[in-house]
């Protein structure tokens, strides 16, 4: 059964570790993430962007697939199904479809409008026990057409949003979606420390977890980051393993063209990436 992200993140913040949000793109992705979480006895958050939701035939299809897998694979660790970088309308649709957590990304609105819309969603989601993530200061790079320049959030605005009663807060601290450029300046820990100071027990979220050096990840966790989003890294490892299989001509040997065989190396690569991240984040054995 899907659960809200609230309990798992409260425990993570208290225990000084982070829960990974792994974005899913299809059946292989979902199965790989769930099985790895179960094997490592780790809580997990399945992230779905609006674009991925559309690609997978809508939010109801995603909910049906995930719920079916939880039952068929006998998954007992806590699993949240979370809308990533949702619009106001998208968040409402996911709440209706059966997601257990939503992110409303109002970072491109003026702070007053971000607050007003966040408040409304907290009321609607809260009544159904669904956790809500809000964002202040857009995250750099591009995600489903939303482009952010790696801004750094204003700690006072973070406090204003946190005080509305959101479950978790994503604050831009110079992090970027996708691959990090060679001239990237690193995470701004001064701002993160200030945000943590003003928002207290609020679990903080780090977007763009791919490519951030391990010591920076650990420092971010020590400063209150309890949820880290990973997407690009799984895509890269999946693509790499698939390419190797085809370049080795394995799809032309016997029934190597069968999609179950063709996609198996990529599936295993996602599992390996998720395992590596769960170990780094410290969530292994915390279910």
N, C-alpha and C positions, 0 to 999 in steps of 0.2 A: 504494500500500500504506500502510495506517495505521501511524503510528509513535508511540512513547511521547513524552510531552511533555518528557522529561528533557533530551535534547540541545539542543532549541530554547530551553529556558529557561536552561540553563547558559550558552549562548552569549549570550542576551539579558542575563543578569546581568553577564557580563564586558563586553559591548559597551554597557552602560548604555542599553538600550532595553527595550521590553516587547512581548510577543506578546499579541494580543487573543484572548480567548475569546468567540466570538459564539454565543449560544444559538440552536439551530434549533428550528423548530416544525412544519415541513412541507417538501415538495419544493422550493417556491419559495425558501424561506429557505436551504436547504442549497446549492442551485445558485448562488444569489446570492453567498453567502459564499465558496464554492470558486472560482468564476470570478474574483471580485475578488482573492483571494489569489494566484491564478495570474497575473493581469494585472499585479499589483504586485510579483510575485516575493517574496511575504512568507510566512513560516511562519504557520500558523493552528491554533487549537483550536476544534473544534465542541463546544459544550456542550449537554448534554441533561439536563433536570431529570427527576425521576421522573414528574411530571405530564405533561410533554411526551412522555416515552417511552410512557406509557400511551395518550395521545392518538394517537400515531403507530403504534398497534397492537403495542406491545412492542419490547424492545431488539433482538431478532433482525431485525425489519422495518427498524429504523433502520440496523443494521449492513449489511444487504443493500442498502439504498438508497445509503448512503454509499460502500460498496465499488464498487457499480455505476457511480456517478458518477465516482469517481476514474479508473476505466478508460475509460468512454465520453467523458469530457470531457478525457482525457489530462492529468490533474493531476500535476505533477511536484514541486510544493513540498511541504515536510513538513506533514502533516495529522495531528492527534491527535483521536480521538473520545473525549470525556470526560464522565463522569457528574458532574452538578453537584448539590451538596448531597445526596449519597446517604446512605441509611440503610445499616446493615451488610448487611442482606439484599439491598438494591438493588445494592450494590457487588458482591456475589458473583454476582448474576444478570448484571450487565454484563460481568464478567470472563469468565463462561461464554459470553456471547453474542458476544464478539469485540471489545469496546471496547479501546482501547489505553491508556486512562487512566481513573482513577476518583477521585472525591472522597468521602471519608467525613467526614460532618459530625457529629462527636461532641461539638459545643460545648455541647449541652444536658445532657450527662452530667457527673457529677462527674469531675474530672481523672483520677482513678485508672482509672475505667471507660473514659474516652476513650482513655487510654494503652493499656489492655489490648486493646480492640477494634482500635485503630489498628495495634498490633503484629501482630495476627493477619492483618489485611488486607495489611500490608506483606510478610509472609512468603508469602502466597498469590499476590499480584500480582507480587512480585519474581521468583518462580520462572518467571513467564511473560513477564517483561520489560515489565510494565505499570507506568506511573507512578502514584503515589499522592499526593493532596493531602489535608491534614488541616486542621482549623479550630480555633482557640482564640479564645474571646470571640465571642459570636454577632454576626452582621451585622444591622444594624437593618432595619426594614421587614418585609414579608412575602414569602416565596417558597414556593409550594406548601404553604401552611398553617403553615410554620415561621415564627413571628414573633420577631424579635429587636429589642431596643430601641436598637441603635447602641452596644453596649457597647464598652469599650476593653479589649483583651486584656492579660493579665499577662505581661510580657516573660519572667519566669522559667518560667511554664507553657509559653510558646512554645519556650523552649530545651529543656524536657523532651520535648516532642513532636518537635521538630526532631532531637534526638539519637537518636530511634528509627530514623531513616533514611528519613523521608518524602522525597519528591522536591521538594515545594513546600508552603509553609505560608500559609494564609489567616489573617490576624490582624485582628480588629476594631479599627479606629482611628477610630471615629465615623462610618464609612461606612454607607450605607443602601440597601436594594434599592428600586427604583421611583423616583418623583419625589421630589426633596428638598424638605422644607418650608421656608417662608420664614425660619423662625427657626433653621435648621440652623447649628451652631457651626463647621463645617469639619472638616478632617482633623486628627488629633492627631499632628503630626510629631515631637514629643518622644518619644512612645511608639514610633513607627515607628523612629526613630534608635536607640533602646535595643534594640528587637527585632533590628534589623539587626546591631548590635554583638554581641549574644549568639548569634545564629544564623549569623554569618559568611557563607559562600558560598551558603547556602540561598536559592533564589529565593522571593521573597515575592509573595503574590497580593492584589490589590485587588478586592474584590467591589463591586457597585453603582457601576459606572463611569459610568452615565448621569447627566449633570447636574453632575458635579464640574468646577469651573472648570479650564481648560487649564493655568494656572500651577501649580495644586495637583497635577495629574496629573504634570507634568514634575518637580515637587519629589519626589513619591512615587517616581518612577522613579530619580531621583538617589540616593534612600535605599534602593535594593535591591528595589523592586517590579519584577518581571519578567513578570507576567501580570496582565492587567486584563480583567475580565468585563463584557461589554456585552449587554444584553438589551432592556430597556425602550425604549431609543432607537430600535432597529430596529423595534420594534412600533409606536411612535408615528409614525415616518416612513412605514411601510407603510400604516397606517390613514389617515393624512393624504392620501397619494397616491390611495388607493382612494376615499376620500370625494369628493375633487375630481373624479375620473373620473365617478362616479355623479351628483354634483350638476350636472355639466356636461351630463348626459343622454347621455353617450357610449355607455352600455350599451343605449340605445334606437336607436342609429344603425347601420344595416346589421347586421353580425353582432357588434356590440359586446358582446353578452351572452355570447359564447363565453368560458369561463373563462380561456382562454389570453390573450385580449385584456383581459378584466376585471382579471386579476391582474398584467398586465405593468407598469403604472405603479408599483404597490407593490413589485414585484420590483426595478425600477430604483432606487427610493428606498432599498431595503435596500442595494443595491450602493453607492450614493453615501454612505450613512452608514458602511458598513464601510471604504470608501476614506478617508474623513475621519479615522476612528479610527486606521487603520493609519499614516496620515501623522503624526498626533499622537503615537502610541506609538513611532514611529521604526523600525517593523519592515519598511518598504518596502525591497526589494532585499536583504533579509537571509536569503533562503531558501538 
